[in-house]
Amino acid sequence: MINRLIDLTIQIQQIPAPTFEEAARADFVWRRFAAEGLADIHMDSAGNVLARLPGAGSDSPLVVSAHLDTVFPAGTDLAIRREPGRVYGPGIGDNSLGVAGLFGLVWALRERGIQLPGDLWLAANTCEEGLGDLRGMKTLVEHFAGLPKAYLVLEGMALGHVYRKAIGVRRYKITIHAPGGHSWTDYGAPSAIHELSKLVNQITALQLPPLPRTTLNIGRIGGGTSINTIAAEAWLELDLRSEGSNSLTDLIRRVEKLVDAAEQPGVRVGAEIIGQRPPGEIVPDHPLVRLAQACLVEQRIEPVLTTGSTDANIPLSQGYPALVLGLTRGGGAHTAQEFFETAPLAQGLEQLVQFVSRAWK
C-alpha cells in the first residue's frame, strides 16, 4: 500500500496547482474519488472537491481535509528525483502527499473492514497557500459549521507534530505613490522606491517579543519603471504573525503607525489588508489531542504539541475542534529541493487510521 501511496503522490504532484489555479488537480481528485466509489462527490463554490465514505450509523461526521494548492507558480519544473529513502520534487510533501493521504486512509479502512460510526467526509481544498487566505477552508467550515465531530487537516511532512493551536496572521500590501519624473531633470522629487526603502528599514527595526513568539516578514517587493526614472509607485507585501493575540494586535498597531507617518507632501501611502488568519486553539488535554498523542506513541514516535498557521485556523477560531497531523517527515518545504522520507510513511498512515477509527470513542 505504501508504494501505491507514493505513486499516487507523484501523480498528484505532476499536476500544477498554484493557488487560485487548482482546477486541473481538483479534476484529477474528483475522478479518483469516483473510481473509489465514494458517495456525494461534488465541487463547492470555492473549488473544493468533497466525497463521503458512509458510516455505519448516524453519529456526527468527521471531516478530513488536505489542501490542493502549492506555492509554485505555473511553469515550475516539477521533475521528480528519487533517492534511497527519499522522493524529491516541488510540492511533493506540501501537500501532494497530504492529498494522497485522503486515499490512503480509504484504502486502509476498507482493507481492514473498518466501518466508522459516522460519515467520513474527505475534502481536497483550495487556497491554503500564499494569498489564498484560507478561502477553501472558510467555505468548508461555513458549510459544515459545528456538525462534524472534528476537523482533521493532513499535511505531508508533519509526522510527530500535533497542531492544536493556530497562530494569528495579518498580511498587508503597502503601496507608495509619488509624482515620479526623470532621474536627472527632476532630481529631488520624491521617489516611491526611496520612500518605501525608508519604511522597510523602520518596519524591520521594530523590536519583537521572543515570547509569545512574534514575527514579521517582507516577502515580496516591487515598483518603478526604469533605471533612470524616479519611481512613481512601489509596493511590498508584509506578513505579521504571533502566538499571542495581544502581541499581534500590538505589532499591527506599530506597523500601521509607521505607515501613517510615511505620508508627506507629494507622497501617498496606503496599506491594504490582503490576508487574515484568525487564531484559535483546543486545550492540551482535549480528548482528540490525547488521542492523537496516543496514536503516535503506539507508533514509537514521540508526539510534540505545536502551533502553526494552517487550514485548521478557521475551525479553531470558530470554536470547533480541529487538529493537524502529518504523514511522514521531510524537508525543503516551499523550495525546489522539497522532499519527503519514505520509511516513516507506514507509521504515518497507521497513526492516521488509528486516529480516525477511534475519533468517535
RODO-2510 file (C-alpha; in nm, 4 decimals, decimal comma):
residues 361
     n   res          X          Y          Z
     1     m     0,0000     0,0000     0,0000
     2     i     0,2868     0,2401     0,0736
     3     n     0,4239     0,2108    -0,2808
     4     r     0,0739     0,2745    -0,4122
     5     l     0,0517     0,5829    -0,1916
     6     i     0,3869     0,7137    -0,3183
     7     d     0,2854     0,6550    -0,6807
     8     l    -0,0387     0,8478    -0,6291
     9     t     0,1513     1,1296    -0,4575
    10     i     0,3752     1,1668    -0,7625
    11     q     0,0748     1,1666    -0,9957
    12     i    -0,0803     1,4485    -0,7945
    13     q     0,2453     1,6431    -0,7747
    14     q     0,2859     1,6315    -1,1530
    15     i    -0,0320     1,8396    -1,1976
    16     p     0,0483     2,2110    -1,1462
    17     a    -0,1710     2,3706    -0,8798
    18     p    -0,0684     2,7280    -0,7924
    19     t    -0,3064     2,8973    -0,5532
    20     f    -0,6196     3,0061    -0,7462
    21     e    -0,5268     2,7618    -1,0268
    22     e    -0,6083     2,4268    -0,8658
    23     a    -0,8765     2,3215    -1,1185
    24     a    -0,6759     2,0548    -1,3041
    25     r    -0,5626     1,8897    -0,9827
    26     a    -0,9152     1,9132    -0,8404
    27     d    -1,0498     1,7382    -1,1506
    28     f    -0,7974     1,4587    -1,1044
    29     v    -0,9027     1,4133    -0,7415
    30     w    -1,2707     1,4153    -0,8413
    31     r    -1,2101     1,1333    -1,0894
    32     r    -1,0128     0,9348    -0,8324
    33     f    -1,2881     0,9796    -0,5735
    34     a    -1,5321     0,8448    -0,8325
    35     a    -1,3048     0,5488    -0,9077
    36     e    -1,3085     0,4647    -0,5366
    37     g    -1,6890     0,4511    -0,5433
    38     l    -1,7280     0,7236    -0,2810
    39     a    -2,0635     0,8952    -0,2288
    40     d    -2,1831     1,2535    -0,2806
    41     i    -1,8818     1,3655    -0,4813
    42     h    -1,9101     1,7324    -0,5638
    43     m    -1,7264     2,0607    -0,6010
    44     d    -1,8319     2,3589    -0,3936
    45     s    -1,8204     2,7310    -0,4715
    46     a    -1,4554     2,7593    -0,3619
    47     g    -1,3396     2,4765    -0,5892
    48     n    -1,3031     2,2268    -0,3047
    49     v    -1,3674     1,8649    -0,4040
    50     l    -1,5613     1,6624    -0,1458
    51     a    -1,6610     1,2989    -0,1149
    52     r    -1,8249     1,0902     0,1563
    53     l    -1,7347     0,7478     0,2883
    54     p    -2,0629     0,6381     0,4501
    55     g    -2,0523     0,5378     0,8153
    56     a    -2,2440     0,2633     0,9900
    57     g    -2,4608     0,4927     1,1985
    58     s    -2,5896     0,8436     1,2421
    59     d    -2,3067     0,9772     1,4586
    60     s    -2,1592     1,3156     1,3722
    61     p    -1,9317     1,3096     1,0660
    62     l    -1,5566     1,3614     1,0680
    63     v    -1,4074     1,5965     0,8082
    64     v    -1,0554     1,5139     0,6879
    65     s    -0,9011     1,7694     0,4530
    66     a    -0,5792     1,8320     0,2616
    67     h    -0,5030     2,1407     0,0555
    68     l    -0,4600     2,1098    -0,3200
    69     d    -0,2548     2,4204    -0,3886
    70     t     0,1189     2,4787    -0,3891
    71     v     0,3400     2,7869    -0,3610
    72     f     0,4994     2,7202    -0,7000
    73     p     0,3903     2,9302    -1,0000
    74     a     0,2761     2,7889    -1,3317
    75     g     0,5716     2,6793    -1,5422
    76     t     0,7756     2,5475    -1,2493
    77     d     0,9803     2,2396    -1,3375
    78     l     0,8053     1,9617    -1,1439
    79     a     1,0631     1,6926    -1,2188
    80     i     1,0832     1,4152    -0,9578
    81     r     1,4068     1,2720    -0,8237
    82     r     1,4117     0,9512    -0,6232
    83     e     1,6963     0,8613    -0,3899
    84     p     1,7153     0,5785    -0,1367
    85     g     1,4592     0,6652     0,1300
    86     r     1,3561     0,9964    -0,0258
    87     v     1,1411     1,1436    -0,3013
    88     y     1,2244     1,4972    -0,4196
    89     g     1,0081     1,7434    -0,6111
    90     p     0,8439     2,0859    -0,5725
    91     g     0,5270     2,0457    -0,3679
    92     i     0,5784     1,6715    -0,3197
    93     g     0,5340     1,6852     0,0568
    94     d     0,3419     2,0113     0,0848
    95     n     0,0909     1,8995     0,0014
    96     s     0,0707     1,6324    -0,2701
    97     l     0,1350     1,3677    -0,0072
    98     g    -0,1404     1,5097     0,2136
    99     v    -0,3919     1,4854    -0,0706
   100     a    -0,2800     1,1299    -0,1484
   101     g    -0,3260     1,0542     0,2213
   102     l    -0,7019     1,1015     0,1790
   103     f    -0,6987     0,7973    -0,0495
   104     g    -0,4521     0,6025     0,1653
   105     l    -0,6947     0,6410     0,4542
   106     v    -0,9825     0,5000     0,2496
   107     w    -0,7714     0,2099     0,1260
   108     a    -0,6590     0,1172     0,4762
   109     l    -1,0064     0,1391     0,6287
   110     r    -1,1511    -0,0817     0,3565
   111     e    -0,8661    -0,3301     0,3645
   112     r    -0,9294    -0,3865     0,7363
   113     g    -1,3062    -0,3897     0,7053
   114     i    -1,3403    -0,0903     0,9380
   115     q    -1,6755     0,0829     0,9159
   116     l    -1,6878     0,4072     1,1052
   117     p    -1,9818     0,5007     1,3309
   118     g    -2,0334     0,8236     1,1377
   119     d    -1,9714     0,9508     0,7864
   120     l    -1,6180     1,0368     0,6846
   121     w    -1,6061     1,3443     0,4620
   122     l    -1,2911     1,3821     0,2544
   123     a    -1,2084     1,7290     0,1250
   124     a    -0,9335     1,8358    -0,1144
   125     n    -0,9484     2,2089    -0,0588
   126     t    -0,8174     2,5168    -0,2346
   127     c    -0,6416     2,8402    -0,1365
   128     e    -0,4335     2,7420     0,1644
   129     e    -0,1055     2,8865     0,0412
   130     g     0,0090     3,2399    -0,0364
   131     l    -0,2691     3,4927    -0,0787
   132     g    -0,5407     3,2263    -0,0825
   133     d    -0,6408     3,3487     0,2652
   134     l    -0,7773     3,0016     0,3517
   135     r    -1,0790     3,0588     0,1268
   136     g    -1,1259     2,6890     0,0656
   137     m    -1,1393     2,6031     0,4336
   138     k    -1,3592     2,9029     0,5074
   139     t    -1,6135     2,7641     0,2627
   140     l    -1,5893     2,4146     0,4110
   141     v    -1,6482     2,5389     0,7637
   142     e    -1,9280     2,7657     0,6509
   143     h    -2,0977     2,4572     0,5053
   144     f    -2,0377     2,2088     0,7873
   145     a    -2,0107     2,4537     1,0813
   146     g    -2,0358     2,2647     1,4105
   147     l    -2,1869     1,9475     1,2653
   148     p    -1,8644     1,7420     1,2437
   149     k    -1,7109     1,5552     1,5333
   150     a    -1,3925     1,7365     1,4380
   151     y    -1,1879     1,8736     1,1516
   152     l    -0,8628     1,6899     1,0778
   153     v    -0,6145     1,8596     0,8443
   154     l    -0,3473     1,6484     0,6732
   155     e    -0,0023     1,7878     0,5992
   156     g     0,2506     1,5681     0,4248
   157     m     0,5640     1,6391     0,6280
   158     a     0,4482     1,6997     0,9856
   159     l     0,4690     1,3469     1,1311
   160     g     0,5104     1,3558     1,5074
   161     h     0,3600     1,7012     1,5466
   162     v     0,0092     1,7621     1,6724
   163     y    -0,1004     2,1120     1,5758
   164     r    -0,3636     2,2128     1,8300
   165     k    -0,3124     2,5894     1,8287
   166     a    -0,3488     2,8301     1,5353
   167     i    -0,1215     3,1309     1,5009
   168     g    -0,2885     3,4610     1,4172
   169     v    -0,1692     3,6214     1,0928
   170     r    -0,2255     3,9627     0,9317
   171     r    -0,0975     4,0383     0,5803
   172     y    -0,0685     4,3749     0,4076
   173     k     0,0141     4,5149     0,0698
   174     i     0,1690     4,8546     0,1345
   175     t     0,1850     5,0856    -0,1673
   176     i     0,3536     5,4229    -0,2036
   177     h     0,2680     5,6720    -0,4792
   178     a     0,4808     5,9740    -0,5703
   179     p     0,4954     6,2186    -0,8649
   180     g     0,7899     6,0425    -1,0308
   181     g     0,9953     6,2003    -1,3080
   182     h     1,3323     6,1903    -1,4827
   183     s     1,6272     6,0852    -1,2709
   184     w     1,8318     6,3897    -1,3845
   185     t     1,5977     6,6717    -1,4687
   186     d     1,3572     6,6007    -1,1816
   187     y     1,6198     6,5081    -0,9265
   188     g     1,4997     6,5887    -0,5770
   189     a     1,1390     6,4871    -0,6407
   190     p     1,0182     6,2150    -0,4040
   191     s     1,0779     5,8582    -0,5219
   192     a     0,8270     5,5911    -0,4229
   193     i     1,1098     5,3367    -0,4052
   194     h     1,3242     5,5565    -0,1836
   195     e     1,0319     5,6240     0,0489
   196     l     0,9401     5,2559     0,0574
   197     s     1,3004     5,1706     0,1429
   198     k     1,2861     5,4040     0,4396
   199     l     0,9659     5,2368     0,5545
   200     v     1,1209     4,8902     0,5153
   201     n     1,4088     4,9934     0,7403
   202     q     1,1671     5,1232     1,0033
   203     i     0,9489     4,8109     0,9953
   204     t     1,2403     4,5672     1,0152
   205     a     1,3884     4,7664     1,3061
   206     l     1,0810     4,7002     1,5221
   207     q     1,1608     4,5063     1,8378
   208     l     0,9566     4,1860     1,8596
   209     p     0,8906     3,9891     2,1773
   210     p     1,0620     3,6484     2,1989
   211     l     0,7603     3,5196     2,3920
   212     p     0,4962     3,4808     2,2730
   213     r     0,6853     3,4184     1,9515
   214     t     0,6122     3,7031     1,7094
   215     t     0,7497     3,7505     1,3580
   216     l     0,7352     3,9795     1,0570
   217     n     0,8450     3,9161     0,7013
   218     i     0,8531     4,1243     0,3848
   219     g     0,8085     3,8524     0,1283
   220     r     0,7702     4,0479    -0,1963
   221     i     0,8613     4,3949    -0,3142
   222     g     0,8339     4,5771    -0,6461
   223     g     0,7866     4,9024    -0,8308
   224     g     0,9494     5,1574    -1,0568
   225     t     0,9605     5,1993    -1,4330
   226     s     1,3267     5,2129    -1,5383
   227     i     1,6724     5,2752    -1,4018
   228     n     1,6601     5,6410    -1,4994
   229     t     1,3064     5,7125    -1,3832
   230     i     1,2157     5,8416    -1,0383
   231     a     0,9699     5,5768    -0,9241
   232     a     0,6068     5,6837    -0,9157
   233     e     0,4934     5,3658    -0,7398
   234     a     0,6446     5,0972    -0,5186
   235     w     0,4898     4,8252    -0,3064
   236     l     0,5658     4,5445    -0,0656
   237     e     0,3808     4,2512     0,0873
   238     l     0,4173     4,2110     0,4619
   239     d     0,3359     3,9104     0,6804
   240     l     0,2823     3,9619     1,0546
   241     r     0,2152     3,6734     1,2915
   242     s     0,2239     3,5848     1,6581
   243     e     0,1356     3,3085     1,9009
   244     g    -0,0257     3,5746     2,1192
   245     s    -0,3321     3,7725     2,0129
   246     n    -0,2268     4,0779     2,2151
   247     s     0,1238     4,0701     2,0699
   248     l    -0,0131     4,0542     1,7165
   249     t    -0,2504     4,3423     1,7877
   250     d     0,0385     4,5492     1,9228
   251     l     0,2574     4,4722     1,6209
   252     i    -0,0251     4,5667     1,3850
   253     r    -0,0700     4,8957     1,5705
   254     r     0,3009     4,9797     1,5455
   255     v     0,3224     4,8952     1,1744
   256     e     0,0128     5,0983     1,0920
   257     k     0,1561     5,3919     1,2857
   258     l     0,4721     5,3782     1,0718
   259     v     0,2620     5,3632     0,7567
   260     d     0,0629     5,6702     0,8624
   261     a     0,3836     5,8580     0,9438
   262     a     0,5283     5,7826     0,5982
   263     e     0,2761     6,0212     0,4372
   264     q     0,4241     6,3553     0,3343
   265     p     0,3558     6,6234     0,0735
   266     g     0,3529     6,4540    -0,2657
   267     v     0,3764     6,1053    -0,1179
   268     r     0,0691     5,8898    -0,0636
   269     v     0,0929     5,5678     0,1369
   270     g    -0,1764     5,3031     0,1576
   271     a    -0,1970     4,9720     0,3421
   272     e    -0,4418     4,7118     0,2135
   273     i    -0,5179     4,4016     0,4202
   274     i    -0,4670     4,1074     0,1830
   275     g    -0,4939     3,8208     0,4294
   276     q    -0,6065     3,7360     0,7802
   277     r    -0,5744     3,4064     0,9588
   278     p    -0,7595     3,4185     1,2887
   279     p    -0,6098     3,2465     1,5944
   280     g    -0,7669     2,9660     1,7944
   281     e    -0,6860     2,6520     1,9888
   282     i    -0,8130     2,3483     2,1703
   283     v    -0,6786     2,2721     2,5151
   284     p    -0,3826     2,0335     2,5521
   285     d    -0,5920     1,7767     2,7409
   286     h    -0,8759     1,7730     2,4867
   287     p    -0,9759     1,4105     2,4104
   288     l    -0,8752     1,4460     2,0463
   289     v    -0,5326     1,5836     2,1397
   290     r    -0,4818     1,2938     2,3792
   291     l    -0,5927     1,0505     2,1091
   292     a    -0,3510     1,1971     1,8556
   293     q    -0,0667     1,1671     2,1047
   294     a    -0,1591     0,8078     2,1883
   295     c    -0,1677     0,7105     1,8206
   296     l     0,1832     0,8479     1,7746
   297     v     0,3189     0,6773     2,0861
   298     e     0,1802     0,3477     1,9576
   299     q     0,3979     0,4011     1,6502
   300     r     0,7006     0,4654     1,8731
   301     i     0,7004     0,8334     1,7811
   302     e     0,7324     1,0999     2,0495
   303     p     0,4435     1,3441     2,0000
   304     v     0,5074     1,7167     2,0017
   305     l     0,2236     1,9604     2,0644
   306     t     0,2808     2,2621     1,8469
   307     t     0,1354     2,5715     1,6830
   308     g     0,1053     2,6668     1,3194
   309     s    -0,0697     2,8680     1,0532
   310     t    -0,2776     2,6164     0,8573
   311     d    -0,6282     2,5411     0,7360
   312     a    -0,7081     2,4493     1,0966
   313     n    -0,7059     2,8219     1,1842
   314     i    -1,0592     2,8541     1,0522
   315     p    -1,2437     2,5880     1,2547
   316     l    -1,0314     2,6546     1,5643
   317     s    -1,1059     3,0281     1,5502
   318     q    -1,4780     2,9463     1,5480
   319     g    -1,4556     2,7163     1,8479
   320     y    -1,4728     2,3858     1,6617
   321     p    -1,2304     2,1029     1,7478
   322     a    -0,9567     2,0719     1,4875
   323     l    -0,6086     1,9255     1,4603
   324     v    -0,3314     1,8958     1,2054
   325     l    -0,1448     1,5667     1,1654
   326     g     0,1327     1,4659     0,9267
   327     l     0,2118     1,1536     0,7269
   328     t     0,5907     1,1497     0,7227
   329     r     0,8996     1,3623     0,7726
   330     g     1,0724     1,5713     0,5112
   331     g     1,2442     1,8981     0,4364
   332     g     1,2990     2,1815     0,1917
   333     a     0,9342     2,2875     0,2017
   334     h     0,8499     2,5657    -0,0452
   335     t     1,1777     2,5116    -0,2351
   336     a     1,2741     2,3194    -0,5477
   337     q     1,4595     2,0744    -0,3214
   338     e     1,1499     1,9723    -0,1241
   339     f     1,1481     1,6041    -0,0248
   340     f     0,9749     1,3526     0,1960
   341     e     1,1124     1,0409     0,3615
   342     t     0,9557     0,7124     0,2556
   343     a     1,0431     0,4957     0,5565
   344     p     0,8128     0,6675     0,8117
   345     l     0,5120     0,6570     0,5780
   346     a     0,3864     0,3270     0,7166
   347     q     0,3852     0,4708     1,0685
   348     g     0,2219     0,7914     0,9494
   349     l    -0,0585     0,6114     0,7715
   350     e    -0,1156     0,3792     1,0663
   351     q    -0,1318     0,6785     1,3018
   352     l    -0,3949     0,8320     1,0741
   353     v    -0,6045     0,5156     1,0508
   354     q    -0,5980     0,4684     1,4268
   355     f    -0,6938     0,8291     1,4933
   356     v    -0,9852     0,8252     1,2515
   357     s    -1,1162     0,4862     1,3588
   358     r    -1,1150     0,5912     1,7269
   359     a    -1,2188     0,9557     1,6932
   360     w    -1,5811     0,8835     1,7894
   361     k    -1,4992     0,6975     2,1118
***
